[in-house]
Amino acid sequence: MLNALWVGFFLVAFLIAFFKLVFLGDASAFAALVKALFDSSKTAFEIALGLTGVMALWLGVMKVGERAGMLDVLTRGLAPLFRRLFPDVPPNHPALGAMTMNMGANMLGLDNAATPLGIKAMQELQKLNPSTDTASDAQILFLVINTASVTLLPVTIFTFRAQLGAADPTDVFVPLLITTYVGTLTGILVTSLFQRLHLWNRVTMAYLGGATALIGGLVAYFSSLDAAEMTRQSAILSNVVLSGIIVAFLLMAVWRRVSAYDAFVEGAKEGFHTAITIIPYLVAMLVAIGVFRASGALDLLMNGVRGVVLSLGLDARWVDALPTALLKPFSGSGARAMMIDTMQAHGADSFAGRLASMVQGSTETTFYVLAVYFGAVNIRRVRHAVACGLIADVAGILVAIGMAYLFFGKAP
């Protein structure tokens, strides 16, 4: 999919430039494409290089939390809920432990730990699967929760926003948290309908009802504020919560007698390596999107959608973030590059820039997760997994748009 998408960007750009040259007499069409090639590759390298410091910082903090045992705390906290969501999995089965650890790693943004744990969980669930080539109910629900991916610390989003000049890179934290929670809740509810899963028990309702009440309270409170006060208070809350998480990690490290400094340095080294590793991927995708935009294809597509939206009498500011939303289920790197392109074109603190950040951070790449997790256990018949995953994605995107208008839709 990613290969077809990448090649398609270049082919469409070439065809449009050729049309402009031959039929419109635009001699600068191909010059614009070539300029975009060089400019985009330079920009990709500069962005990746600038990421090293911030990436090292946050992955260092994550390593402190991991060493201090925060993953174990989250795992123990989620275990009672998972026993109810997966009734077909016997109590104390290794699959439950692997699933809860995977969810805990996802919530902390520990991608390197989350994927191996997710594959391990899927393998353990496969041992309980009566049909080896068909996804079981437990495997489908686990995958949908992964694709929705509640994330407490969207480190990558903060990092890119900081590098691209956001005045307060974490100001999207509260609306993003609301968005990713609603997407995950939607995925659970839709899948439970397909599977006739009974959620009406005290434990499940305590978890889901409590979290929903908290998120609903946040939305209601911020909805009652004017634009200026909403912006101010959401920024304060975001920064207090994130600072509090860092302090909690450090205090836990002290309590567990873990060397926070050594853990931070180890994580920072991984952050440096990660920033360098993504350079080829950023160059590949930003160059492809650069020529696609330079040819006029992206503007043509967005203007068409914008025209339809305006003809319906609706606000069309969200349309500029639509490419990120469209690519997200198919390609994580493609959606990331579109997010970067949107922030470069409109500004990191623009409505579109913030919305693209929220969309990118609110869900996982559905088809990638499906291919990796089901591929690891040779599942060929996925049943309702794709439908439930995509419904959760759409819910996340719609809520992201709503939260963007609520938090950033009116100028202070």
NUKOL-540800 format. One record per atom (N, C-alpha, C, O): residue in three letters; x, y, z. Coordinates in steps of 0.05 Angstrom, whole numbers, plus 5000, padded with zeros to 4 digits. Example, Ala and Ser with C-alpha at 12.3 -4.5 7.8 and 13.67 -1.06 7.14 Angstrom:
ALA526448865156/ALA524649105156/ALA526449345156/ALA528549345169/SER525749555142/SER527349795143/SER525850015157/SER526850235161/
END
This chain:
MET501649765000/MET500050005000/MET501750255000/MET501250444985/LEU503750255018/LEU505450495020/LEU507050534994/LEU507450764985/ASN507950324981/ASN509450344956/ASN507650464935/ASN508550644920/ALA505150364932/ALA503350474912/ALA502750764917/ALA502550924899/LEU502450834943/LEU501851114950/LEU504151294942/LEU503751514931/TRP506551204949/TRP508951364944/TRP509451404914/TRP509851634904/VAL509251194899/VAL509551214869/VAL507351384857/VAL507751534839/GLY504951354868/GLY502651504858/GLY502951804861/GLY502151954843/PHE504151894883/PHE504652184886/PHE506352284863/PHE505652494852/PHE508452144856/PHE510252234835/PHE508852224808/PHE509152414792/LEU507452004802/LEU506151984776/LEU504052194771/LEU503852314750/VAL502352244792/VAL500252444789/VAL501552724786/VAL500652884769/ALA503652774801/ALA505053034798/ALA506253074770/ALA505953284759/PHE507452864760/PHE508552874733/PHE506452924712/PHE506753084694/LEU504152774714/LEU502052804694/LEU500853084694/LEU500253194673/ILE500453194718/ILE499253464720/ILE501253664709/ILE500453854695/ALA503853634715/ALA505853824705/ALA506053804674/ALA506354004661/PHE505853554664/PHE505853514635/PHE503453654622/PHE503753774601/PHE501153624634/PHE498753754624/PHE499054054623/PHE498254184604/LYS500154164645/LYS500554454646/LYS502454554624/LYS502054764612/LEU504554394620/LEU506554474600/LEU505454464572/LEU505854644556/VAL504154234565/VAL503254194538/VAL500754354531/VAL500554474509/PHE498754354549/PHE496154464542/PHE495754754553/PHE494154904542/LEU497254824574/LEU496955094585/LEU499355264580/LEU499355504586/GLY501455144569/GLY503855304562/GLY505355394587/GLY506855594586/ASP505055254609/ASP506455334634/ASP509255214634/ASP509654984641/ALA511255374626/ALA513955284624/ALA515255234651/ALA517355114653/SER514055344673/SER515255314699/SER514255074714/SER515055024737/ALA512454914702/ALA511254694717/ALA513254494726/ALA513254404749/PHE515154404708/PHE517054204716/PHE519254324733/PHE520454194750/ALA519854584729/ALA521754714747/ALA520854714776/ALA522454684794/ALA518154744780/ALA517054744806/ALA517354464819/ALA517854444843/LEU517054254803/LEU517353984813/LEU520253934822/LEU520753824844/VAL522154014805/VAL524953974812/VAL525754134837/VAL527154034854/LYS524754374838/LYS525354534862/LYS524254414887/LYS525454414908/ALA521854294885/ALA520554164908/ALA522153924916/ALA522353864940/LEU523353784897/LEU525053554904/LEU527353634923/LEU527753514944/PHE528753834915/PHE531053924931/PHE530254054957/PHE531354004978/ASP528154224956/ASP527254364980/ASP526154165001/ASP526754195024/SER524653974992/SER523353785010/SER525453605023/SER525253535047/SER527453515008/SER529453345019/SER531153495040/SER531853375060/LYS531753745034/LYS533153915054/LYS531553955079/LYS532553935101/THR528954005075/THR527154055098/THR526953805115/THR526953815140/ALA526753565102/ALA526453315117/ALA528953275135/ALA528653195158/PHE531253325124/PHE533753285140/PHE533853485163/PHE534553415185/GLU533153735158/GLU533253945179/GLU531253875201/GLU531853915225/ILE528853775194/ILE526853705214/ILE527953475231/ILE527753485256/ALA528953265218/ALA529953035233/ALA532353115251/ALA532553015273/LEU534053285241/LEU536353375257/LEU535453535281/LEU536453505303/GLY533453705277/GLY532353855299/GLY530853695319/GLY530453785342/LEU529953455311/LEU528453285330/LEU530253155351/LEU529153065371/THR532853135346/THR534552975363/THR534353055393/THR534152885410/GLY534453315398/GLY534453405426/GLY531853345440/GLY531853235462/VAL529553415427/VAL526953375439/VAL526353075441/VAL525252985461/MET527052925420/MET526552635421/MET528252495443/MET527252325457/ALA530752585446/ALA532452485467/ALA531252545494/ALA531252375512/LEU530152785498/LEU528952865523/LEU526652675530/LEU526552565552/TRP524652645512/TRP522252505519/TRP522752205521/TRP521552075538/LEU524452095504/LEU524951805506/LEU526651745531/LEU526451535542/GLY528251945539/GLY529551915565/GLY527651905588/GLY527851745606/VAL525652085588/VAL523552085608/VAL521951825608/VAL521451705629/MET521351725584/MET519851475582/MET521451245593/MET520351065606/LYS524051245589/LYS525751025599/LYS525751035630/LYS525850825643/VAL525751275641/VAL525651295670/VAL523051165681/VAL523051005700/GLY520851235668/GLY518251115676/GLY518150815672/GLY517150675689/GLU519350725651/GLU519350435646/GLU521050295667/GLU520150085678/ARG523350395673/ARG525150275693/ARG523950285721/ARG524350115737/ALA522450505726/ALA521350545752/ALA518850365757/ALA517850355780/GLY517850235737/GLY515650055741/GLY512950165735/GLY510950045743/MET512850395721/MET510150505714/MET508550325696/MET506150325697/LEU509950175679/LEU508549985662/LEU507149765678/LEU504949685672/ASP508549675699/ASP507349475717/ASP504849585731/ASP502849445735/VAL505049845739/VAL502749965753/VAL500349985734/VAL498149915742/LEU500850065709/LEU498650075690/LEU497449805684/LEU495049765681/THR499249605682/THR498449335676/THR496549225698/THR494449115693/ARG497349265723/ARG495649175746/ARG493049325746/ARG490949215754/GLY493149585739/GLY490749745739/GLY488749665718/GLY486249685722/LEU489749565695/LEU487949495673/LEU486949205674/LEU485049135661/ALA488349035690/ALA487748755690/ALA484848685696/ALA483648525682/PRO483548805717/PRO480748735722/PRO478848795698/PRO477048645693/LEU479349025684/LEU477749095661/LEU478148885639/LEU476148805626/PHE480648805634/PHE481148625612/PHE479948345617/PHE479248205598/ARG479748265642/ARG478548005648/ARG475648005640/ARG474547795633/ARG474248245641/ARG471448255633/ARG471148295603/ARG469148195592/LEU472948445591/LEU472748495562/LEU473348245546/LEU472448215523/PHE474948055558/PHE475747815543/PHE474847565559/PHE476447425570/PRO472147525560/PRO471147295577/PRO472047025567/PRO471946835582/ASP472747005541/ASP473546745530/ASP476446665538/ASP477246435534/VAL477846855550/VAL480646805558/VAL480546715587/VAL479546865604/PRO481546475594/PRO481446385621/PRO482946565641/PRO484946695633/PRO482146585665/PRO483546745685/PRO486446655688/PRO487046415687/ASN488146845691/ASN491046795695/ASN492446685670/ASN494646585671/HIS491046685647/HIS492346595622/HIS494446805614/HIS494047045618/PRO496746715603/PRO498846895595/PRO497947115575/PRO499147335574/ALA495747065560/ALA494847265541/ALA493847515555/ALA494347735545/LEU492547485578/LEU491647715593/LEU493947895602/LEU493748135600/GLY496047775612/GLY498347925620/GLY499648075597/GLY500348305599/ALA499947935574/ALA501148055551/ALA499448285540/ALA500548495532/MET496848245540/MET495048455530/MET495048705548/MET495248935538/THR494948665574/THR494948895592/THR497649045590/THR497749285592/MET499848895588/MET502449025586/MET502649175559/MET503849395558/ASN501549065538/ASN501549205512/ASN499949465514/ASN500849665504/MET497549455526/MET495949695529/MET497349905547/MET497350145541/GLY498649805568/GLY500149995585/GLY502450125570/GLY502850365573/ALA503849975554/ALA506050085538/ALA504950285517/ALA506150495513/ASN502650225505/ASN501450415486/ASN500650675500/ASN501050885489/MET499550655523/MET498650895538/MET501051075545/MET500751315546/LEU503350945550/LEU505751105557/LEU507251185532/LEU509351325535/GLY506351105509/GLY507851175485/GLY510351015480/GLY512151105466/LEU510550785492/LEU512950615490/LEU512550425466/LEU512150185469/ASP512850535442/ASP512350385417/ASP514150135415/ASP513249925407/ASN516650175423/ASN518549945420/ASN517749715437/ASN518249485430/ALA516549765460/ALA515649555478/ALA512849455470/ALA512249215473/ALA511149635460/ALA508349565454/ALA508049355432/ALA506549165435/THR509549385410/THR509249205388/THR510048915394/THR508548735389/PRO512448865406/PRO513048585414/PRO511048465433/PRO510348235431/LEU510148635452/LEU508148535471/LEU505548475457/LEU504148275464/GLY504748635438/GLY502348595423/GLY502448335407/GLY500548185406/ILE504748285394/ILE505048035379/ILE504947795398/ILE503847585391/LYS506247825421/LYS506247605441/LYS503347545450/LYS502547315452/ALA501847765455/ALA499047725463/ALA497447585441/ALA495847405447/MET497847665416/MET496347535394/MET497147245392/MET495447075386/GLN499647175396/GLN500546895395/GLN499246735418/GLN498446505414/GLU499046855441/GLU497746715464/GLU494746675458/GLU493646465465/LEU493546875447/LEU490646855440/LEU490246645418/LEU488146515418/GLN492146615401/GLN491946415379/GLN491946125391/GLN490745945379/LYS493246085413/LYS493145825426/LYS490345745436/LYS489745515439/LEU488645955440/LEU485945905449/LEU483945905426/LEU481545855429/ASN484945965402/ASN483245995378/ASN482545725366/ASN484345575358/PRO479945655365/PRO479245395354/PRO479645375323/PRO479745155312/SER479745605310/SER480145605281/SER482645765275/SER482746005277/THR484745625266/THR487345745265/THR487645955243/THR489446125245/ASP485845955223/ASP486146155202/ASP484046375203/ASP484046555186/THR482346375224/THR480246565228/THR480546715254/THR480946585275/ALA480346975254/ALA480647135278/ALA478447075298/ALA476147065291/SER479247035323/SER477346985344/SER476247255354/SER477347465348/ASP474147245370/ASP472947485381/ASP475047645398/ASP475247885396/ALA476547495414/ALA478547625432/ALA480647755415/ALA481547975421/GLN481547625394/GLN483647735377/GLN482647995363/GLN484148185360/ILE480147995354/ILE479048225340/ILE478848465360/ILE479648685353/LEU477748415383/LEU477448635402/LEU480148745410/LEU480548995413/PHE482148575415/PHE484848665422/PHE485948835399/PHE487249035405/LEU485648745374/LEU486648905352/LEU485349175350/LEU486649375345/VAL482649185354/VAL481149435351/VAL482149635373/VAL482449865368/ILE482549535397/ILE483549705419/ILE486249815411/ILE486950045417/ASN487849645399/ASN490549735390/ASN490449945369/ASN491950145369/THR488549915350/THR488450115328/THR487350375338/THR488150585328/ALA485550375358/ALA484650625369/ALA486750745387/ALA487150995386/SER488150585403/SER490550665416/SER490350915434/SER491251125426/VAL489150875458/VAL489251095477/VAL492151155485/VAL493650975493/THR492951405482/THR495651485488/THR495651715508/THR494551935503/LEU496851665532/LEU496951875552/LEU499252075546/LEU499052305553/LEU501351985532/LEU503652155527/LEU504252145497/LEU505951985489/PRO502952305481/PRO503552315452/PRO506152465446/PRO506152675435/VAL508452335454/VAL511052465453/VAL511752555425/VAL512852775421/THR511252385405/THR512052445378/THR510652705368/THR511952865355/ILE508152735375/ILE506652975367/ILE507853225379/ILE508353425366/PHE508453215405/PHE509753435418/PHE512353505405/PHE513053735402/THR513853295399/THR516553335387/THR516453475360/THR517853675356/PHE514653385343/PHE514453515316/PHE513353795319/PHE514253975305/ARG511453845337/ARG510454115340/ARG512554305351/ARG512754535342/ALA514254205369/ALA516354375379/ALA518354445357/ALA519254675355/GLN519054245341/GLN520954285319/GLN519954475298/GLN521454625286/LEU517354475294/LEU516154645273/LEU515154915283/LEU513655055269/GLY515954985308/GLY515555255317/GLY513055315332/GLY512255555335/ALA511755115343/ALA509355165359/ALA510055325384/ALA512055265398/ALA508455525391/ALA509055685415/ALA508855515440/ALA510455545459/ASP506855335441/ASP506555155463/ASP505954875451/ASP503654815445/PRO508054715447/PRO507654455433/PRO505654265446/PRO504554095432/THR505154295472/THR503354115486/THR500454215488/THR498854095502/ASP499854435474/ASP497154545477/ASP494954375465/ASP492554425470/VAL495754165450/VAL493753985439/VAL493353745457/VAL491753565450/PHE494653735480/PHE494553495497/PHE491753435507/PHE490853205504/VAL490353625518/VAL487653565529/VAL485653485507/VAL484353285509/PRO485453645485/PRO483553555464/PRO484353295451/PRO482653135442/LEU487053235449/LEU487952985438/LEU487252755456/LEU486452535447/LEU487452795482/LEU486752585501/LEU483752515499/LEU483052285500/ILE482152725497/ILE479252675494/ILE478652525468/ILE477052335467/THR480052605447/THR479552475421/THR480352185421/THR478852015411/THR482752125431/THR483651845430/THR481951675449/THR481551435443/TYR480951785471/TYR479251625488/TYR476551565474/TYR475651335475/VAL475351755462/VAL472751715448/VAL473051505426/VAL471351335421/GLY475351525411/GLY475851335389/GLY476051055400/GLY474950865389/THR477551025422/THR477850755434/THR475150655445/THR474450415441/LEU473650825459/LEU471050745470/LEU469150655447/LEU467750465450/THR469250805425/THR467550735402/THR468350455391/THR466550295385/GLY470950405389/GLY471850145380/GLY470949925397/GLY470049715388/ILE471049965424/ILE470149755443/ILE467149715440/ILE466249485439/LEU465649925439/LEU462749905438/LEU461849775412/LEU460049595412/VAL462949855389/VAL462149735364/VAL462849445363/VAL461249275354/THR465249375371/THR466149095371/THR464348925390/THR463648695383/SER463649045413/SER461848895431/SER459148835419/SER457948635425/LEU458149015402/LEU455648975388/LEU455948735368/LEU454148565367/PHE458048735353/PHE458548515335/PHE458748245350/PHE457748045340/GLN460048255373/GLN460648005387/GLN458547945409/GLN458747745423/ARG456548115412/ARG454548085433/ARG455848055460/ARG455147885477/LEU457848225464/LEU459348225489/LEU457848385511/LEU456948605505/HIS457548275534/HIS455948395555/HIS457848585572/HIS459548495586/LEU457448845568/LEU459049035583/LEU457749135608/LEU458949285624/TRP455149055612/TRP453749155636/TRP454348995661/TRP452648845671/ASN456749035671/ASN457548925696/ASN458949145712/ASN459849345701/ARG459149105738/ARG460049315755/ARG462949405749/ARG463549645749/VAL464649215744/VAL467449275739/VAL467749435713/VAL469049645712/THR466549325691/THR466849465665/THR465549745666/THR466749935656/MET463249765678/MET461950025679/MET463450215697/MET463450465692/ALA464750115718/ALA466350285735/ALA468750405719/ALA469250645722/TYR470050245703/TYR472350335687/TYR471350525665/TYR472250755663/LEU469650415648/LEU468750575624/LEU467050815632/LEU467351035622/GLY465150765652/GLY463450985661/GLY465051205675/GLY464551445670/GLY466951125691/GLY468551325705/GLY470251485686/GLY470351735689/ALA471551355667/ALA473151495648/ALA471451675630/ALA472251905624/THR469151575622/THR467351735606/THR466351985621/THR466152205610/ALA465651945646/ALA464752175663/ALA466952385665/ALA466452625664/LEU469452295668/LEU471752475671/LEU472152635645/LEU472452875645/ILE472052485622/ILE472452615596/ILE470052805590/ILE470453025581/GLY467652705596/GLY465252875592/GLY465353125609/GLY464553345600/GLY466353095634/GLY466653335651/GLY468653535640/GLY468153775642/LEU470853435629/LEU472753615616/LEU471553775593/LEU471854015591/VAL470053625576/VAL468753755553/VAL466753965563/VAL466654185552/ALA465053885582/ALA463054075592/ALA464354325605/ALA463354545601/TYR466454275620/TYR467754505633/TYR468954695613/TYR468554935614/PHE470454585594/PHE471754765575/PHE469754895556/PHE470155115546/SER467554755551/SER465454875534/SER464155115547/SER463155295533/SER464355135573/SER463055365587/SER464855605588/SER463955825597/LEU467355585579/LEU469255805579/LEU469255955553/LEU468555845532/ASP469956215554/ASP470356365529/ASP472956275517/ASP474556135529/ALA473456365492/ALA475756265476/ALA478356325490/ALA480156145492/ALA478756565500/ALA481256645513/ALA481756475538/ALA484056375542/GLU479756445555/GLU480056305580/GLU480456005575/GLU481955865589/MET479055895554/MET479355615547/MET482255555539/MET483455365548/THR483355735522/THR486055695513/THR488055705536/THR489855545538/ARG487655905554/ARG489455935577/ARG489355695595/ARG491355595603/GLN486855615603/GLN486555405622/GLN487355125611/GLN488554965625/SER486755075585/SER487554825574/SER490654795572/SER491754585576/ALA491955025566/ALA494855025565/ALA496054975593/ALA497954825596/ILE494855095613/ILE495755055641/ILE495354765649/ILE497254645660/LEU492954655643/LEU492454375651/LEU494354185637/LEU495353995649/SER494854235611/SER496554055596/SER499354055608/SER500553845612/ASN500454295613/ASN503154315624/ASN503354205652/ASN505454085659/VAL501354255669/VAL501354145696/VAL501353845696/VAL502853715710/VAL499553725679/VAL499353435678/VAL501953305668/VAL502853115680/LEU503053415646/LEU505453305635/LEU507853335655/LEU509353145658/SER508053565668/SER510153605688/SER509753415711/SER511653295722/GLY507253375719/GLY506553195741/GLY507352905734/GLY508252755752/ILE506952825709/ILE507652555701/ILE510652515703/ILE511652305712/ILE512252715694/ILE515152695696/ILE516052665725/ILE517652505732/VAL514852835742/VAL515552825771/VAL514752555783/VAL516252445799/ALA512452455775/ALA511552195785/ALA513551975777/ALA514151795793/PHE514551985752/PHE516551795743/PHE519051805760/PHE520151605768/LEU519952055766/LEU522352085781/LEU521951995810/LEU523751865821/LEU519652055822/LEU519151965849/LEU518951665851/LEU519851535870/MET517651545831/MET517551255830/MET520251135827/MET520850925840/ALA522051255811/ALA524751155808/ALA526251175835/ALA527750985842/VAL525951395849/VAL527251415876/VAL526151205895/VAL527751075909/TRP523551165895/TRP522350965913/TRP523250685906/TRP523750515924/ARG523550625880/ARG524450355872/ARG527450325871/ARG528550125863/ARG528850535880/ARG531850545880/ARG532950495852/ARG534950355849/VAL531750625833/VAL532650615805/VAL534250865799/VAL533351085807/SER536550845786/SER538051085779/SER536651225756/SER536851145733/ALA535151435763/ALA533651585743/ALA535551705722/ALA534851715698/TYR537851805731/TYR539751935712/TYR540751735691/TYR540751785667/ASP541551495701/ASP542551295682/ASP540351205662/ASP540851165639/ALA537951175673/ALA535751085656/ALA535151305635/ALA534651245612/PHE535151555644/PHE534651775626/PHE536751785603/PHE536051815580/VAL539251755610/VAL541451755590/VAL541051535570/VAL541451565546/GLU540351295580/GLU539951065562/GLU537651125543/GLU537851075519/GLY535451235553/GLY533151295536/GLY533851525517/GLY532951515494/ALA535451715526/ALA536151935508/ALA537851835485/ALA537651935462/LYS539551635490/LYS541151515468/LYS539251395448/LYS539751415423/GLU537251255457/GLU535251135439/GLU533851355423/GLU533251325399/GLY533251585437/GLY531951805423/GLY533651915401/GLY532651975379/PHE536251945406/PHE538052035385/PHE538051845362/PHE537951925338/HIS538251595368/HIS538351385346/HIS535751395331/HIS535751375306/THR533451425345/THR530851435331/THR530651675312/THR529751645289/ALA531551905321/ALA531452145304/ALA533152115279/ALA532352195258/ILE535451985282/ILE537151935258/ILE535851725240/ILE536051745215/THR534651525252/THR533451305236/THR531251395218/THR530851295196/ILE529651595227/ILE527351675211/ILE528051855187/ILE526251915171/ILE530551935185/ILE531352125163/ILE530552005135/ILE529252145120/PRO531251755129/PRO530551655102/PRO527551655097/PRO526651705075/TYR525951585118/TYR523051575115/TYR521851855111/TYR520051895095/LEU522952045127/LEU521952315123/LEU522652425096/LEU521052555083/VAL525152375087/VAL525952465060/VAL524052345039/VAL523052495021/ALA523652085040/ALA521951945020/ALA519252065019/ALA518252134997/MET517852095042/MET515152185042/MET514852485037/MET513052575023/LEU516552645049/LEU516352935045/LEU516953015016/LEU515753205006/VAL518852885004/VAL519452934975/VAL517052864958/VAL516253024940/ALA515852634963/ALA513452554947/ALA511152754951/ALA509852834932/ILE510652824976/ILE508553024981/ILE509253294970/ILE507553444961/GLY511853364971/GLY512753624961/GLY512153654931/GLY511153864923/VAL512753444915/VAL512253464886/VAL509253454881/VAL508253584862/PHE507853304897/PHE504953284894/PHE503653564899/PHE501853644884/ARG504653704920/ARG503653974925/ARG504554164904/ARG502954334895/ALA507054154895/ALA508154334876/ALA506754314849/ALA506554514834/SER505854084842/SER504454044817/SER501654174817/SER500454224796/GLY500654234841/GLY497954334843/GLY495854124849/GLY493554194852/ALA496753874850/ALA494753654854/ALA493453664881/ALA491053634884/LEU495053724902/LEU493853734929/LEU491853964931/LEU489753934943/ASP492554194920/ASP490754424921/ASP488254364906/ASP486054444914/LEU488554234883/LEU486154164867/LEU484253984882/LEU481854014882/LEU485453784896/LEU483853594912/LEU482453734935/LEU480053704939/MET484053894950/MET482954034973/MET480854244965/MET478854284979/ASN481354384944/ASN479454584935/ASN476754464926/ASN474654584930/GLY476954224915/GLY474454084908/GLY472854004932/GLY470454054933/VAL474153894952/VAL472853824977/VAL471754074991/VAL469554085001/ARG473454284991/ARG472654535005/ARG470254664991/ARG468454765005/GLY470154644965/GLY467854754950/GLY465254614958/GLY463154734961/VAL465354344960/VAL463054194968/VAL462154264996/VAL459754305002/VAL464054295015/VAL463454355043/VAL462254635044/VAL460254675059/LEU463354825030/LEU462355105031/LEU459555115018/LEU457855275027/SER459054954998/SER456454954985/SER454254865004/SER451854925000/LEU455054705024/LEU453154605044/LEU452854805067/LEU451354755085/GLY454255035065/GLY454055235086/GLY455555175111/GLY454955275132/LEU457655005109/LEU459254915132/LEU461955055132/LEU462955145111/ASP463155065155/ASP465855175158/ASP467854975146/ASP467554735151/ALA469755065131/ALA471554885116/ALA474354885125/ALA476154785111/ARG474955005149/ARG477755015158/ARG478954735163/ARG481354705160/TRP477254545169/TRP478254275175/TRP479254135150/TRP480753935152/VAL478554225127/VAL479254095102/VAL482254085098/VAL483353885087/ASP483754285108/ASP486654295104/ASP488054075119/ASP490254005112/ALA486753955140/ALA487953735155/ALA486953465144/ALA487753255155/LEU485153465124/LEU483953215114/LEU486053015103/LEU485652785108/PRO488153105089/PRO490052905079/PRO491252735101/PRO491652495097/THR491852845124/THR492952685146/THR490852475155/THR491552245159/ALA488352555156/ALA486252375165/ALA485852145144/ALA485451915152/LEU485952215119/LEU485552015098/LEU487851805097/LEU487351575092/LEU490251895103/LEU492551715101/LEU492951555126/LEU494151335125/LYS491951645149/LYS492651525175/LYS491951225176/LYS493651075186/PRO489651135167/PRO489050845169/PRO490950675152/PRO491250435157/PHE492150795131/PHE493650635112/PHE496750655117/PHE498150455113/SER497650885124/SER500550935126/SER501251125149/SER500551355147/GLY502551025169/GLY503351195191/GLY505451405182/GLY505251635190/SER507451315166/SER509451505157/SER508351705137/SER509051935137/GLY506451615120/GLY505151795102/GLY503452005116/GLY503552245109/ALA501951925137/ALA500352115152/ALA502152305168/ALA501552545170/ARG504352205178/ARG506252375193/ARG507352595174/ARG507652825181/ALA508152505150/ALA509152705130/ALA507052905123/ALA507653145119/MET504552815120/MET502353005114/MET501953205137/MET501453435132/MET502153105161/MET501953285185/MET504153495184/MET503553735188/ILE506553415178/ILE508753595176/ILE508353795154/ILE508754035158/ASP507453705131/ASP506853875108/ASP504754085115/ASP504854315107/THR502653995129/THR500454175137/THR501454385156/THR500854625153/MET503154315176/MET504254505194/MET506154695181/MET506354935188/GLN507654605161/GLN509454775146/GLN507854975129/GLN508555205127/ALA505754875116/ALA504155045098/ALA502455245112/ALA502155475103/HIS501355175135/HIS499355345149/HIS500355445176/HIS499155635187/GLY502555325187/GLY503555405213/GLY502855195234/GLY500655085234/ALA504655145252/ALA504254945273/ALA501855025291/ALA500454845302/ASP501455285295/ASP499355375313/ASP496855465298/ASP495055585310/SER496755395272/SER494255455257/SER492155245265/SER492755045277/PHE489655305257/PHE487555115262/PHE488154845249/PHE487854635261/ALA488954855223/ALA489554615208/ALA491954465220/ALA491954215222/GLY494054615229/GLY496354485241/GLY495754345266/GLY496754125271/ARG494154465283/ARG493354335308/ARG491554095303/ARG491853885315/LEU489654125285/LEU487853905278/LEU489353665267/LEU488853435274/ALA491253715249/ALA492853505237/ALA494453355259/ALA494753115258/SER495453505278/SER496953385301/SER495053205317/SER495852985325/MET492653295322/MET490753145337/MET489852885323/MET489652675335/VAL489452905297/VAL488752675281/VAL491052475281/VAL490552235284/GLN493452565277/GLN495752385277/GLN496152245303/GLN496952015304/GLY495652385325/GLY496052265351/GLY493752105363/GLY493951985384/SER491452115349/SER489051995361/SER488551705355/SER487151565369/THR489751605333/THR489351325325/THR491951205315/THR493851345310/GLU491950935313/GLU494150795301/GLU493550755271/GLU491450825261/THR495550635258/THR495250565229/THR493850295227/THR495150085230/THR491250305222/THR489550065224/THR490549825208/THR490849605218/PHE491149875182/PHE491849655165/PHE494649545171/PHE495249305167/TYR496449715181/TYR499049625189/TYR498849445213/TYR500049235214/VAL497349535233/VAL496949375258/VAL495649105250/VAL496548895260/LEU493649115233/LEU492348865225/LEU494348675211/LEU494348435216/ALA495948785193/ALA497848615178/ALA499948495197/ALA500648265194/VAL501048655215/VAL503148565233/VAL502048355253/VAL503148145256/TYR499848425267/TYR498848255289/TYR497547995278/TYR498147785288/PHE495848025257/PHE494647785246/PHE496647625230/PHE496547375229/GLY498547765217/GLY500547625201/GLY502347455219/GLY503347245210/ALA502847545243/ALA504547395262/ALA503447125269/ALA504946945278/VAL500847095267/VAL499546835274/VAL498046715250/VAL496446525253/ASN498646805226/ASN497646695201/ASN494546695200/ASN493346515189/ILE493346915210/ILE490446955207/ILE489847055180/ILE490947265171/ARG488046925165/ARG487347015138/ARG484447125137/ARG483947305122/ARG482747025153/ARG479947115154/ARG479647295178/ARG479647205201/VAL479347555173/VAL479347755195/VAL476547825205/VAL476247975225/ARG474547715192/ARG471747765201/ARG471048065202/ARG471448205183/HIS470148155226/HIS469248435228/HIS471548625238/HIS470948845246/ALA473948535238/ALA476148695250/ALA476548955234/ALA476849165247/VAL476548935208/VAL477049185192/VAL474849385196/VAL475349625199/ALA472349285195/ALA470049465198/ALA470049605225/ALA469649855226/CYS470649455246/CYS470649575273/CYS473049775276/CYS472749985288/GLY475349695265/GLY477649875266/GLY477150135252/GLY477950345261/LEU476050115228/LEU475550365212/LEU473350535224/LEU473550785223/ILE471350415237/ILE469250575250/ILE470550725273/ILE469950965278/ALA472350595288/ALA473750735310/ALA475450965298/ALA475651175311/ASP476750915275/ASP478351125263/ASP476651365255/ASP477351595261/VAL474351315242/VAL472551525234/VAL471551685258/VAL471351925258/ALA470851535280/ALA469951675304/ALA472151855315/ALA471652075323/GLY474651755315/GLY476851915325/GLY477252165308/GLY477752375319/ILE477052145282/ILE477352375264/ILE475152575268/ILE475752815270/LEU472652485270/LEU470452665275/LEU470652815302/LEU470153055303/VAL471452665322/VAL471752785348/VAL474152985348/VAL473953195361/ALA476252915334/ALA478553095331/ALA477653365319/ALA478453575328/ILE475953345298/ILE474953595286/ILE473253755306/ILE473553995308/GLY471553605320/GLY469853745340/GLY471553875362/GLY470954105370/MET473553735372/MET475253845393/MET476954075383/MET477454265398/ALA477754065357/ALA479254285346/ALA477554545345/ALA478554755351/TYR475054515338/TYR473254745338/TYR472654845366/TYR472355085371/LEU472354655385/LEU471854725413/LEU474154875425/LEU473755085437/PHE476554775422/PHE478954895435/PHE480255115419/PHE481355305430/PHE480255085392/PHE481855275376/PHE480255405354/PHE481355545337/GLY477555355354/GLY475955445331/GLY475355745332/GLY474655855311/LYS475655875355/LYS475156165357/LYS477656305365/LYS478956225384/ALA478256525352/ALA480556675359/ALA480056805387/ALA477956925391/PRO482156795405/PRO481756915431/PRO481257215429/PRO480957345449/
END
